[in-house]
Amino acid sequence: MKPLIRAIVDTAALRHNLDRVRATAPSTRVMAVIKANAYGHGMVPAAKALAQTDGFAVARLDEGLALRAAGLTNRILLLEGVFSTAQLNAAAQQRFDLMVHSFEQLEMLEGRAGKDVISAWIKVDTGMNRLGFRLEQFAEAYDRLRRIASVAPDPTLVTHLANADDRRDSKTAQQMQSFASATAGLAGARSIANSAALLAWPDSRADWVRPGLVLYGISPFPSGAGADLGLRPVMTLQTEVIAVKDVRAGETVGYGGAWLAPRATRMAVIAAGYGDGYPRSVESGTPVLVNGHRAPLIGRVSMDMITVDVTDLPGVAAGDPVVLWGEGVPVEEIARCAGTIPYELICGVSQRVHHEMK
Ligand SMILES: *Cc1c(COP(=O)(O)O)cnc(C)c1O
């Protein structure tokens, strides 16, 4: 018996999107970002589908360990590096590449007894002001890293852009300029671009790109959708109608009576709610695909159910298929209706949702 709500993950679309990245930046290596359970898509199956990448990036040690435990032998970068000597030893044993962004991490590497060689990526903070060595500290950090015998020569030089999704924002050019001067003359490959930079800022492509969102077929920009960029959506969040009901004009629907029927209304009750990761913040009017046709959500999202006006869609019955986002209803559009970004929606698909690879 199949579960009512399913996240269907299209592995062919994942490969297609990786090909799009390659076509966009043909002379650049790709660190496919699959942190946070591959943005809610399922980390191990996503990694298997993306095996042709040059490496995988995850945020934390435990994510890398899960990939190794599943038998993946690819190069794996821990984007935040390690935070204790125990983590450092485990990471070295698994041959993880490590981001080095703080003097604490440098000291750990300097004090490490083990002999196996670690590939390091060193991060310079050019204005994101989150992780990374400040510009004035960077030369010292780089020199110290290079003197550590168990660190492979020529660490990869990294920065992260704060505003790359805005093509008109001058901050990106400033950050790239700061990066160029901080790293001028230093040996080592360069990595700057996330998804938005890869597409909008050709100068950021450098030696390694670090795309996440675009691999899942989603646009990193505030308007439009992945399809406009030649991408294919990977996740389709699919469920079913569980009841159909008629309400009279003037009656209200759901908690708080938030929606008042302006006319006699036929309504579909659908198995999806914030308990599944469908955002409670969407407003009435948000599109839901019922039997392949758009219908407006009405009233509040509850934990297990939403209600949709299907008065204009004759013949809707319990058991009919519903798409919440994916093919036909871009998750970018639902995110805008919810006042958030698509990253949050896909990462927030809950445990109750059954994942299915196709
Ligand atoms: C998450 C992350 C990325 C990927 O970002 P997208 O916007 O999903 O492409 C790249 N680099 C770093 C350092 C990250 O943390």
The ligand as a Gaussian input file, in Angstrom:
#p B3LYP/6-31G(d) Opt

LIG

0 1
 C       25.518000      25.457000       0.925000
 C       26.738000      26.010000       0.338000
 C       26.909000      26.089000      -1.063000
 C       25.788000      25.761000      -2.033000
 O       24.893000      26.841000      -2.108000
 P       23.705000      26.896000      -3.201000
 O       23.155000      28.239000      -3.066000
 O       22.723000      25.835000      -2.777000
 O       24.307000      26.590000      -4.505000
 C       28.126000      26.510000      -1.553000
 N       29.129000      26.860000      -0.722000
 C       29.001000      26.826000       0.620000
 C       30.141000      27.235000       1.472000
 C       27.810000      26.415000       1.197000
 O       27.682000      26.403000       2.518000

